[in-house]
Amino acid sequence: MFDIISIGDPTIDTFLFVHDIKIEDVKGEKKAVINWGDKLPVDKFYKSVAGNAANNAVGSARLGLNTAFYCVVAHDSGGREIVHKMEKEGVSTRYIVKNDKHPTNASTVLTYDGERTIFVYHEHRKYVLPNLVHSSWVYLTSMGRGFDVIYKDLARYLDKYKAKLGFNPGTFQLRAGPKANEIILKRTELLSLNVEEAQSWVGECGRDPEILCKKLARLGPKSIALTDGRMGAYSYSEEGFYYIPEYPGPKLEATGAGDAFTTAYIAALIRGLSHKEALRWGPINAGHVVQAVGPQSGLLTKKEMETELKKLKKFMPVEITDEKAKARAIKLAEKHHD
């Protein structure tokens, strides 16, 4: 029996740190401007095993959970590196499928001033859900085209074992829309999205976190974790509606922050803690990831998380019970952002 089984596509990330670039505001959106045709100097080059599900698997294992990982990789250097990484981190590789027809996924991460843009390459995959043993939780996240072929089998698995589902949809799942994910959303214990992702599913209704969470809840999930970058994060469940600012610390590189947040949030729930307490775990884990290069280097161990929780006793969520409380939370978010 596992505490959590992570499902999704791993990748090999190549990080390029650059400085010869400009960020401009174009119609309310940030755009990167470079001199096309030039040779741009790269300040730092780094490679890492990555992918939302891989980040969750490694992060969950470090937090002391008995973890397995279902994915499809190739018999190539990237595939071997991913399997080796999971074995090294104590993640069960019994459900890692090797396929010779398509290479392992790869991504290039362009990093500038603590933020990043990711060029994602997903190989075509023929997904077949393995015969999974009993797990308390399943974490479903980014998969390529054809992701939905496992949905009926996954739904049957969740129903059979009464397993709880954490759902952090990736690019293709988000673009397919809520209807294509309906069978999963109705079985989701925790849906984790950032504000922009939430807007893509419920419409352009501004950035009001409460409105976004309520609209997302109508899609089926029991609870919502909503992140807003440096503005902090929100928890919406039957326990209440809470806000917490971002972790107070430096920021080197942002890749994997969202995965680290959701991984720690779910780990807290698996340990029987409340959503309010889980909302402390998330930013602390994410806050350490952004202090290192890549999505996994800064992931905390169980002991390190316990130490941080004791050290940051005043780092607590704020409950939002009315419009005044919401206004105070938004003001607090803007203060921390500035």
C-alpha positions, 0 to 999 in steps of 0.5 A: 500500500502506498501513501500516494501514487503520482501520475504524469509525464516526466521530462529532462529540463535544460535551464538557460540563465540569461541577462541580454533580454528585455521584459515589456508590457504588451496589452497587460501581458509581459513579453520577452524581447530579444534580438532575433538572429543574434547569439545570446550569451547564457550566464548559467547552464543546468540540467535536471529531472523534472515534470510536475509528477516527477517533482511531486513524487520526489517531494512526497518521498522526501516528506516521508511518504511511501510514494510510487510513480506511473509514467512512460519514458524511453530507453534513452539517456533521459529515461535512464536518468529519470529512473535512477533519480526516482530510485535514489529518492526512494520512489517506487519505479514499479509503474514506470513504463519504458517505450522504445518508439518515442524519446523521453520528454524534454523542456528548455527553461529560459530564466531571467530575474527570478522568473521563467518561461518554459518551452515544453516538448511532449512526445506522443504517448500511448497511456495505459493505466497499470494495475495499481495497488491500494494507495491512500492518495493519487496525484494526477498532473501534466500529461500529453495528448491522449491523457484522457484514455486512462480517465475511466480506469482511474475513476474505477480505481478511485471508487474501488479503493476510496482513494483521494485524488489531488489534481493539478492539470497540465497544459493539455488538460487545461486546454481541453477544458473542464468538460473533458476532465469532468469524470476526474473533477467529480472525484477530486479531493483537492484541485490545485491551480494558479489564478491564470489557470483558474481563469482559463476554466471559469472565464475572465471574472477578474482576480477575486480569489473567492469568486474563482474558488467558488466557480471552480468548486462548482466543477466538482472538486471538494476543495481548492488550493489557489496560488497567485505567485508572489501574491500568496495562496488561498485554501477553499474547503468546507473548513473555510476560506484562508489566505497566506502570503508567500514564504519570506525569503530570496528567490533565485529561480521559480520552476517547480514552485507550484509543484512544491506547494501542492506536494507539501499541501497534500502531504499535510492532508495525508498526515491528517492535518487541516487545510489551514495547516496544509496552507502553511506547508505549501508556501514553505516548501515552495519558498525553499524550491525557488532558492535553488536552481531546478524544481527538486533541489530545494524540496524539503525533507520531513525533518526540515519541514518540521524545523521550518514550521517551528521556526515560523510560528507567526507564519499563519493563514488568515481566515477570510469570513467577509468582504472586509477580511478579503480586502485586508488579505488582498492588501496584505498580499500587495504589501508582501508583493511590493 
